[in-house]
Amino acid sequence: MKQTTKMILLKEMKSRRRANTLILFRNKDCFEAYYNDAKSIAKSLSLKTFIEDGMEVVRFPAVDIEVYSNRLLDAGLAVCISEMRDEFGDYTPNISMNDE
């Protein structure tokens, strides 16, 4: 997935939720977040960010999602978890434009 696609996905997900909601994307066996979300999550969970495709990213194993999402919620942060994946486990950008 290209940086521009990730940026578009993040903006779309943010526009459908409160601006301060942290968005976690499932990608294969990990969850990841980008830009300011990555910084906030890394700080709250004592993780390190890194630069990938020109953007700041934080990533952690999918098996840790319950523990990590609970820690983020306990810290008073709003979290949205997106698990849209294709048959190979890659994140797929098919976002419905209609709110449910």
N, C-alpha and C positions, 0 to 999 in steps of 0.2 A: 504494500500500500504506500503510495507516495505521500510526502509531507502535505501537499495541498489537499489531498483526500482526507487525511487525518484532521487537518485544520477545519475543513468544511464539515466533517462529521461532528467534531467537537462543538462548533458554532451552532449547528442544527440541534444537537442535544441540549445545549445550554439555552437556546431560544425557547425550548419547550418546557423548561424548568426554571427555577429561580437561578439567577446569575451566579450565586455563590454555591450552587450544588456541585459537588465534585463528581466527575464522570470517570468511571472505570470501564475500560474496554477489555473483553476477553480476547486473547490472541493466542491460539494453540493452548499450551499448558500454563499460561501466565495471564495475569491481569496487568494492564498498563494504563498510565495517565500521562497527559501532556501539558506542557507550558505551566501556567500558574497552578493548575490542579496537581501536577507532578510535584511542584515545590511544597504545596500545602500537605500533601499526603506523605512525602518524604520527611517533612519536619514532624508531623504527628506520629509517624510510625518509626522514626529513627532509621530511615532508609536513605540511600544515596541516589541522587539523580545522575543522569549522564546525557550526553548529547548524541542523538541519532537522527540522521537525515536533517540536520540543522535545527533540531528542536530539543528542548529539555524533556526528558522522559524519566519516569520511575516505573519499575516493573517488579512484580513478585509472583511466586508460584500460585497457581489457581487453588491448590489445596489449602492455602492460607486465607482464602477469601472470607470465611466466616469470622475467624479471629480478627483479621484486619478491619473488616467492615464494622464489626462490633466496637472495636477500639475507636474508629473514626466517629461512629454515632455517639459513643460515650463521651467523646471530646466535644460534642455539640455540633458536629459537621453533618450537613446533608449529603447523602451519597446516592448516586444512580449507578446501577451495575448493568452494563449492556453485554449480552452474550450472543449477539448475532454472528453465527459462524457458518462457513461452508462445510462441505463434506471432508475437507482436509484440515479443519480446525482453524483456518485463517479467518480473521475478522472480515465480514462482508458488509459493505456500506449500503445495503438495501434498507433505508430508513423510510418508514411510512410517514408521509407528510400530514396525515390525519391524526389528531389527538384522540385517544381512546377514552 
